[in-house]
């Protein structure tokens, strides 16, 4: 086994997820994470993943996350692979002591994989 490659992919999976894995968790009824929409409140109102909370990355602070459980994983997402709001949210949440994963592909790939949006 190539240890360098192994560490690379293990590190990726420690901090990233995808729409299919999120959907499986949501549909299982045993979802163990908070799904956070890091886009603007307007974008969230226009359609978001089921169960997601809206917290635009620019608004993330100790005050805005005070009700969040630091023992619970937060999965961030934004619009698409071309959007970095989810990564910015992950950075801010990490600075505040939360465990975070980014859902790659965002809303765009959620829909491409057949996921529906809620309004």
KOLRODO-166663 format. One line per field, with one value per residue: x, y, z of N, C-alpha, C, O in turn; residue number from 1; residue in one letter. Coordinates in Angstrom, 2 decimals. Atoms other than C-alpha are relative to their C-alpha. Example, Ala and Ser with C-alpha at 12.3 -4.5 7.8 and 13.67 -1.06 7.14 Angstrom:
n_px <- [0.89 -0.82]
n_py <- [-1.19 -1.19]
n_pz <- [0.00 -0.06]
ca_px <- [12.30 13.67]
ca_py <- [-4.50 -1.06]
ca_pz <- [7.80 7.14]
c_px <- [0.90 -0.77]
c_py <- [1.20 1.09]
c_pz <- [0.00 0.73]
o_px <- [1.94 -0.26]
o_py <- [1.18 2.20]
o_pz <- [0.66 0.90]
num <- [1 2]
residu <- [A S]
This chain:
n_px <- [0.85 -0.70 0.46 0.27 1.31 1.01 0.23 0.69 1.42 0.61 0.23 1.11 1.28 0.25 0.52 0.86 1.04 0.64 1.46 0.55 -0.15 0.90 1.37 0.17 0.14 1.28 1.09 -0.05 0.68 -0.98 -0.98 -0.76 -0.69 0.76 -0.22 -0.04 -0.02 -0.88 0.33 0.78 1.35 0.86 -0.22 0.61 1.46 0.34 -0.07 -1.11 0.06 0.93 -0.57 -1.13 0.16 -0.65 -0.95 -0.99 -1.34 -0.38 0.66 -0.44 -0.73 0.29 1.39 0.96 -0.08 0.07 0.95 -0.50 -0.69 -1.38 -0.27 0.72 -0.60 0.72 -0.31 0.29 0.11 0.38 0.70 -0.61 -1.45 -0.60 0.31 -0.84 0.65 -0.03 -1.36 -0.16 0.77 -0.77 -1.13 0.49 0.51 -1.18 -0.62 0.84 -0.09 0.95 -0.44 0.65 -0.28 0.59 0.66 -0.41 1.03 1.05 1.37 -0.04 -0.15 1.14 1.08 -0.42 0.15 1.41 0.46 0.97 -0.20 1.15 0.04]
n_py <- [-1.18 -1.27 -0.74 -1.39 0.00 0.36 -1.19 -0.99 0.33 0.05 -1.40 -0.51 0.55 -0.49 -1.36 -0.18 0.98 -0.31 0.01 1.35 0.39 -0.84 0.46 1.27 -0.32 -0.67 0.95 1.07 -0.44 -0.01 -1.00 -0.42 -1.26 -1.19 -0.37 -1.46 -0.69 -1.16 -1.04 -1.13 0.34 -0.01 1.25 1.03 -0.12 0.46 1.47 0.54 1.43 0.27 -0.02 -0.93 -1.29 -1.09 -0.86 -0.45 0.06 -1.33 -0.23 0.99 -0.56 0.71 -0.31 0.62 1.46 0.33 1.09 1.23 0.95 0.19 1.43 0.49 -0.38 -0.94 0.18 -1.25 0.05 -1.24 0.22 0.92 0.08 -1.30 -0.87 0.36 -0.38 1.14 0.08 -1.15 0.33 1.02 -0.65 -0.78 0.93 0.66 -0.97 -0.06 1.26 1.00 1.01 -0.40 0.58 -0.73 0.83 -0.42 -0.01 -0.91 0.12 0.42 1.44 0.59 0.10 0.90 1.36 0.26 -0.58 -1.09 -1.15 -0.45 -1.48]
n_pz <- [0.00 0.04 -1.18 0.36 0.66 -1.00 -0.85 0.82 0.17 -1.33 -0.40 0.82 -0.48 -1.36 0.04 1.16 0.26 1.28 -0.09 -0.18 -1.40 -0.80 0.26 -0.69 -1.42 -0.23 0.22 -1.01 -1.22 -1.09 0.40 -1.18 0.26 0.35 1.39 -0.02 1.29 -0.18 1.00 -0.50 -0.47 1.19 0.71 -0.84 0.13 1.34 0.03 -0.78 -0.30 -1.09 -1.35 -0.11 -0.65 0.73 -0.70 0.98 -0.58 -0.50 -1.30 -0.98 -1.14 -1.24 -0.35 0.93 -0.12 -1.43 -0.24 0.64 -0.86 0.49 0.11 1.17 1.28 0.87 1.43 0.70 1.47 0.68 1.27 0.96 -0.19 0.29 -1.14 -1.14 -1.25 -0.92 -0.54 -0.90 -1.20 -0.70 -0.64 -1.16 -1.01 -0.58 -0.91 -1.20 -0.71 0.50 0.97 1.24 1.31 1.13 1.01 1.33 1.03 -0.43 0.50 1.40 0.11 -0.71 0.98 1.08 -0.50 -0.25 -1.26 0.10 -0.88 -0.79 -0.08]
ca_px <- [0.00 1.21 0.95 1.06 -1.89 -3.77 -3.34 -4.46 -7.72 -8.38 -7.99 -10.31 -13.04 -12.63 -13.71 -15.80 -19.04 -21.28 -24.99 -25.56 -24.18 -26.13 -29.32 -28.86 -28.40 -31.44 -33.64 -32.50 -34.20 -31.05 -29.29 -26.49 -25.48 -26.76 -27.16 -26.17 -26.96 -24.16 -25.76 -27.67 -31.04 -32.67 -31.10 -32.20 -35.78 -35.74 -35.09 -32.90 -32.11 -34.66 -33.93 -31.25 -30.83 -29.92 -26.80 -24.96 -21.22 -20.85 -23.12 -21.30 -20.13 -20.08 -23.44 -25.15 -24.02 -24.63 -27.55 -25.52 -24.19 -20.39 -20.56 -22.64 -21.14 -22.14 -22.33 -22.11 -23.21 -23.68 -24.76 -22.23 -18.59 -17.92 -19.20 -16.93 -19.47 -19.55 -15.74 -15.82 -18.54 -16.46 -13.47 -15.45 -17.19 -13.86 -12.44 -15.35 -14.61 -17.21 -16.62 -17.41 -17.66 -18.33 -20.87 -19.25 -21.46 -23.94 -27.49 -26.53 -25.39 -28.09 -30.62 -28.59 -28.79 -32.58 -32.77 -35.67 -35.52 -37.84 -39.02]
ca_py <- [0.00 3.49 5.34 8.80 8.02 6.38 9.47 11.73 9.87 9.26 13.00 13.85 11.56 12.91 16.38 15.83 14.08 13.98 14.35 10.59 9.97 12.92 11.68 8.15 9.57 11.85 9.05 6.62 8.72 8.44 11.55 12.39 15.78 19.31 20.21 23.85 25.90 28.48 30.46 33.71 33.67 34.51 31.50 29.29 30.61 29.76 26.09 24.11 20.54 18.92 19.62 22.21 25.28 28.60 30.29 32.27 31.92 35.68 35.46 32.62 33.70 32.45 34.18 32.78 29.24 29.34 26.88 24.34 21.24 21.12 17.33 17.06 17.10 19.98 19.33 22.53 23.05 25.86 26.06 24.06 23.02 26.55 28.04 28.25 29.40 25.88 25.87 29.36 28.20 25.14 27.30 29.61 26.74 24.96 28.11 27.98 24.38 22.50 19.27 19.99 18.25 19.93 18.39 18.61 19.46 21.47 22.06 21.55 17.96 17.23 17.93 16.09 13.00 13.32 15.12 17.47 20.95 22.27 25.84]
ca_pz <- [0.00 -0.84 2.50 0.92 -1.34 1.51 3.74 0.89 0.29 3.98 4.64 1.75 3.04 6.56 5.40 2.26 1.38 -1.67 -2.44 -2.63 0.86 2.30 0.66 2.04 5.54 5.25 3.92 6.64 9.30 11.40 10.17 12.61 11.21 10.76 7.09 6.63 3.53 3.31 0.44 0.80 2.56 -0.80 -2.47 0.45 0.18 -3.53 -2.76 -0.38 0.61 2.93 6.58 5.85 8.00 6.45 7.73 5.06 5.57 6.08 9.14 10.89 14.33 17.90 18.40 15.28 16.09 19.85 19.59 17.56 19.32 19.03 19.32 16.14 12.64 10.36 6.60 4.57 0.98 -1.51 -5.15 -7.20 -7.50 -8.75 -5.46 -2.43 0.19 1.68 2.07 3.62 6.02 6.86 7.63 9.92 11.68 12.18 13.74 16.21 17.16 15.09 13.18 9.53 6.17 2.84 0.47 -2.93 -5.89 -3.84 -4.99 -8.62 -8.13 -5.58 -8.33 -11.02 -8.80 -8.52 -5.20 -4.70 -3.20 -0.50 -0.26]
c_px <- [0.89 -0.56 -0.37 -1.37 -1.11 -0.34 -0.78 -1.50 -0.72 -0.31 -1.14 -1.34 -0.33 -0.71 -0.94 -1.06 -0.63 -1.51 -0.59 0.09 -0.92 -1.44 -0.30 -0.21 -1.36 -1.16 -0.03 -0.79 0.92 1.14 0.72 0.79 -1.00 0.37 -0.13 0.16 0.76 -0.27 -0.77 -1.38 -0.99 0.13 -0.64 -1.52 -0.47 0.04 1.24 -0.19 -0.93 0.73 1.14 -0.39 0.76 0.91 1.08 1.38 0.43 -0.58 0.47 0.87 -0.32 -1.46 -0.99 0.01 -0.15 -0.93 0.46 0.75 1.39 0.38 -0.68 0.66 -0.89 0.47 -0.44 -0.17 -0.33 -0.60 0.61 1.48 0.71 -0.21 0.89 -0.60 0.04 1.39 0.25 -0.76 0.76 1.18 -0.44 -0.50 1.15 0.69 -0.76 -0.05 -0.98 0.69 -0.81 0.43 -0.67 -0.64 0.36 -1.16 -1.16 -1.37 -0.01 0.07 -1.03 -1.15 0.36 -0.17 -1.45 -0.54 -0.93 0.38 -1.29 0.02 -0.71]
c_py <- [1.24 0.89 1.44 0.11 -0.29 1.20 1.06 -0.29 -0.10 1.41 0.62 -0.45 0.45 1.36 0.27 -1.10 0.36 -0.10 -1.38 -0.45 0.82 -0.49 -1.32 0.23 0.63 -0.99 -1.12 0.36 0.05 0.95 0.53 1.29 1.12 0.34 1.51 0.55 1.31 1.13 1.14 -0.47 -0.02 -1.29 -1.16 0.01 -0.49 -1.51 -0.49 -1.49 -0.22 -0.03 0.97 1.25 1.03 0.77 0.40 0.11 1.34 0.29 -0.97 0.68 -0.84 0.22 -0.74 -1.52 -0.47 -1.18 -1.32 -0.84 -0.26 -1.46 -0.61 0.53 0.98 -0.27 1.27 -0.25 1.39 -0.37 -1.12 -0.14 1.33 1.00 -0.40 0.43 -1.13 -0.14 1.15 -0.24 -1.04 0.57 0.74 -0.91 -0.74 0.91 0.08 -1.33 -1.08 -1.01 0.24 -0.89 0.88 -1.00 0.54 -0.08 0.90 -0.32 -0.55 -1.53 -0.76 -0.23 -0.95 -1.46 -0.32 0.53 1.18 1.13 0.33 1.52 0.43]
c_pz <- [0.00 1.12 -0.33 -0.68 1.01 0.88 -0.77 -0.07 1.35 0.49 -0.79 0.56 1.42 -0.02 -1.16 -0.04 -1.34 0.14 0.23 1.45 0.91 -0.16 0.72 1.50 0.30 -0.11 1.04 1.25 1.20 -0.33 1.24 -0.23 -0.22 -1.43 -0.10 -1.41 0.20 -0.99 0.65 0.45 -1.17 -0.78 0.77 -0.17 -1.36 -0.16 0.70 0.24 1.20 1.35 0.20 0.77 -0.82 0.94 -1.00 0.65 0.58 1.38 1.08 1.05 1.23 0.39 -0.89 0.08 1.45 0.28 -0.62 1.03 -0.56 -0.11 -1.23 -1.27 -0.74 -1.43 -0.71 -1.49 -0.52 -1.35 -0.84 0.30 -0.24 1.14 1.17 1.34 1.02 0.63 0.98 1.30 0.82 0.75 1.26 1.11 0.68 0.99 1.32 0.75 -0.43 -0.91 -1.27 -1.16 -1.04 -0.96 -1.37 -0.99 0.33 -0.57 -1.42 -0.12 0.81 -0.98 -1.15 0.41 0.40 1.30 -0.23 0.96 0.72 0.01 1.24]
o_px <- [1.89 -1.69 -1.33 -2.16 -2.15 -1.52 -1.68 -2.32 -1.89 -1.36 -1.95 -2.25 -1.50 -1.39 -1.41 -0.83 -0.23 -2.01 -1.58 -0.88 -1.50 -2.18 -1.37 -1.09 -2.03 -2.08 -1.07 -1.19 0.49 2.31 0.07 1.82 -2.18 1.55 -1.20 1.13 0.28 0.42 -1.04 -1.84 -1.93 -0.87 -1.26 -2.14 -1.60 -0.42 2.35 -1.27 -1.01 1.78 1.65 -1.53 1.78 0.47 2.09 1.50 1.18 -0.09 0.00 1.88 -1.15 -2.11 -1.97 -0.91 0.10 -0.68 -0.16 1.42 1.53 1.43 -0.58 0.95 -2.12 1.67 -1.62 0.43 -0.78 -1.27 -0.11 1.99 1.83 0.32 1.08 0.11 0.22 1.50 0.88 -0.28 0.84 1.48 0.17 -0.23 1.11 1.12 -0.17 -0.73 -1.14 1.68 -2.04 1.58 -1.71 -0.03 -0.11 -2.01 -1.81 -1.66 -0.86 -0.71 -1.35 -1.75 -0.50 -0.40 -1.71 -1.71 -0.73 1.04 -2.39 1.07 -0.85]
o_py <- [1.30 1.36 1.98 1.01 0.36 1.50 1.69 0.59 0.25 1.66 1.36 0.36 0.43 1.72 1.40 -2.21 1.35 -0.61 -1.51 -0.99 0.27 -0.59 -1.48 -0.37 0.24 -0.97 -1.75 -0.52 0.39 0.64 1.02 1.51 0.88 0.43 2.06 0.26 2.20 2.15 1.12 -1.54 -0.81 -1.86 -2.04 -1.05 -0.96 -2.03 -0.01 -2.03 0.63 -0.67 1.09 1.72 0.73 1.30 -0.29 0.55 1.36 1.17 -0.89 1.32 -1.75 -0.69 -1.29 -2.17 -1.63 -1.93 -2.35 -0.31 -0.75 -1.78 -1.82 1.72 0.87 -0.30 1.63 -1.17 2.26 -1.40 -2.03 0.49 1.53 2.11 -1.59 0.47 -0.88 -0.44 0.95 0.10 -0.93 0.17 0.60 -0.66 -0.96 0.46 0.39 -1.43 -2.08 -0.69 0.36 -1.31 1.49 -2.01 1.60 -0.96 1.43 -1.46 -1.37 -2.13 -1.91 -1.30 -1.70 -2.32 -1.34 0.30 1.99 0.91 0.10 2.15 1.63]
o_pz <- [0.71 1.02 0.23 -0.36 1.01 1.09 -0.21 0.21 1.44 1.07 -0.22 0.75 1.81 0.94 -1.32 0.44 -1.96 1.15 0.96 1.99 1.85 0.82 1.30 2.11 1.26 0.71 1.23 2.02 2.30 -0.12 2.17 0.41 -0.48 -1.76 0.16 -2.10 0.90 -0.98 1.86 0.04 -1.17 -1.22 0.16 -0.33 -1.49 -1.17 0.42 0.03 2.08 1.50 1.31 0.70 -1.43 1.95 -1.15 1.79 1.55 2.09 2.22 0.75 1.17 0.90 -0.39 -0.40 1.75 1.23 -0.37 1.91 -1.68 -0.67 -1.45 -1.37 -0.70 -1.70 -0.69 -2.05 0.23 -1.45 -1.26 1.23 0.22 1.10 1.42 2.34 2.21 1.82 2.02 2.38 2.04 1.87 2.32 2.29 1.89 2.06 2.36 1.77 0.27 -1.57 -1.21 -1.25 -0.77 -1.32 -1.78 -0.89 -0.58 -0.94 -1.77 -0.86 0.49 -1.02 -1.61 -0.43 1.04 1.61 -1.14 1.98 0.20 -0.12 1.49]
num <- [1 2 3 4 5 6 7 8 9 10 11 12 13 14 15 16 17 18 19 20 21 22 23 24 25 26 27 28 29 30 31 32 33 34 35 36 37 38 39 40 41 42 43 44 45 46 47 48 49 50 51 52 53 54 55 56 57 58 59 60 61 62 63 64 65 66 67 68 69 70 71 72 73 74 75 76 77 78 79 80 81 82 83 84 85 86 87 88 89 90 91 92 93 94 95 96 97 98 99 100 101 102 103 104 105 106 107 108 109 110 111 112 113 114 115 116 117 118 119]
residu <- [X X X X X X X X X X X X X X X X X X X X X X X X X X X X X X X X X X X X X X X X X X X X X X X X X X X X X X X X X X X X X X X X X X X X X X X X X X X X X X X X X X X X X X X X X X X X X X X X X X X X X X X X X X X X X X X X X X X X X X X]
